[in-house]
């Protein structure tokens, strides 16, 4: 349970930092919201497009879930590629390449998050 709590805290903080840094790179670009499609179990799909200052627009699809605390983004698909699935694959690969246990991943995430 302690390991699980460390992992959840580290991944949330590291991801927030990574997304913050990425969004900072999009200055001058615009996000255009499109169709919102409600799905089962309180899930909605929000279509959008990131218009870049140079280059083609990027198609984004946000999966948003209703929770007790309000709405929460649970996945973002960039040009059809799920960030959740990509991250899960990255984590599995990291664990496999670092002794097959989750502790090295937690330490890496804590380092990325600046938690240590």
ChimeraX attribute file (.defattr): number of C-alpha atoms within 10 A of each C-alpha:
attribute: neighborCount
match mode: 1-to-1
recipient: residues
	/A:1	6
	/A:2	7
	/A:3	11
	/A:4	11
	/A:5	9
	/A:6	15
	/A:7	19
	/A:8	14
	/A:9	16
	/A:10	23
	/A:11	18
	/A:12	14
	/A:13	17
	/A:14	20
	/A:15	15
	/A:16	13
	/A:17	15
	/A:18	14
	/A:19	11
	/A:20	11
	/A:21	11
	/A:22	10
	/A:23	10
	/A:24	9
	/A:25	10
	/A:26	14
	/A:27	9
	/A:28	8
	/A:29	13
	/A:30	13
	/A:31	15
	/A:32	12
	/A:33	13
	/A:34	13
	/A:35	10
	/A:36	15
	/A:37	11
	/A:38	14
	/A:39	12
	/A:40	7
	/A:41	8
	/A:42	11
	/A:43	18
	/A:44	18
	/A:45	19
	/A:46	18
	/A:47	18
	/A:48	19
	/A:49	17
	/A:50	17
	/A:51	17
	/A:52	15
	/A:53	12
	/A:54	7
	/A:55	7
	/A:56	9
	/A:57	16
	/A:58	14
	/A:59	16
	/A:60	22
	/A:61	23
	/A:62	19
	/A:63	21
	/A:64	20
	/A:65	20
	/A:66	14
	/A:67	10
	/A:68	7
	/A:69	6
	/A:70	7
	/A:71	13
	/A:72	14
	/A:73	14
	/A:74	13
	/A:75	16
	/A:76	20
	/A:77	17
	/A:78	16
	/A:79	12
	/A:80	10
	/A:81	12
	/A:82	17
	/A:83	14
	/A:84	13
	/A:85	13
	/A:86	12
	/A:87	12
	/A:88	12
	/A:89	12
	/A:90	12
	/A:91	15
	/A:92	16
	/A:93	13
	/A:94	17
	/A:95	17
	/A:96	13
	/A:97	11
	/A:98	13
	/A:99	10
	/A:100	13
	/A:101	13
	/A:102	17
	/A:103	15
	/A:104	15
	/A:105	21
	/A:106	21
	/A:107	16
	/A:108	15
	/A:109	23
	/A:110	20
	/A:111	13
	/A:112	17
	/A:113	19
	/A:114	12
	/A:115	12
	/A:116	8
